[in-house]
């Protein structure tokens, strides 16, 4: 079992996201999550980091970082992603309509929608100059 908390810091570049995915997947597998749950966690991390880099850092984050903090608690695997982009709560954006036709669908918003669908809980907070998105997967 991993210690209670593990942290990885990546640079704000798209080519760093694979490191974040691999980090989360290794811990999730070590604690016995199903492959489906591991996949959900890695997709959530991938989508969140991609949004930070593309929208928060606007592809200018080569000197900025993203922290991925994994905590194992008795009932949940918790992933917190911290970034230093301008304050933005992605949970305030309305969900896209999955029943809408392609012509009717709004551009964007699908990533955070899938994060909320795949994870058991998703919370946003602002800690000083940092955005924090905390996602959890139940262990039972």
C-alpha positions, 0 to 999 in steps of 0.5 A: 500500500502506498503512503497516505499521500503521494505527489507529482509535479509536472510542467504545464505542457501537453507532453507532460500529461502522460507522466501524470496519467502513469503516476495516477494509474500506478497508485490506483492499481496498487490499491486494487482499483478495477481496470475500469476505475483506473481508466476513469481516474486516468481519463479524469486526470488527462482531461483536467490537465489538458484543460489547464494547459490549453485554457488556463495556461493557454499553451504558455505554461512552460514555466508553470506547474501542475501538482497531482496529489493522490491520497488513499483514505479508507473509503476513497482514492482522492486525486487533487489537481492544483494549478496556478492559472486564473481562478476558474471553477469548471463545475459552474459551467452547465452540462452539455445535453447528450441528447442534442444533435451534433448541430445543436451541441455547444462546443466544449464542456464535454471534458468536465462532463465526463470527469463528473460522470466517471468520478464519484465526487468532484469538488473545486476550491481556490487556495490562494493563487491556486485552483484545486480540483479534487476528484474521488473514486470510492473504494467499495 
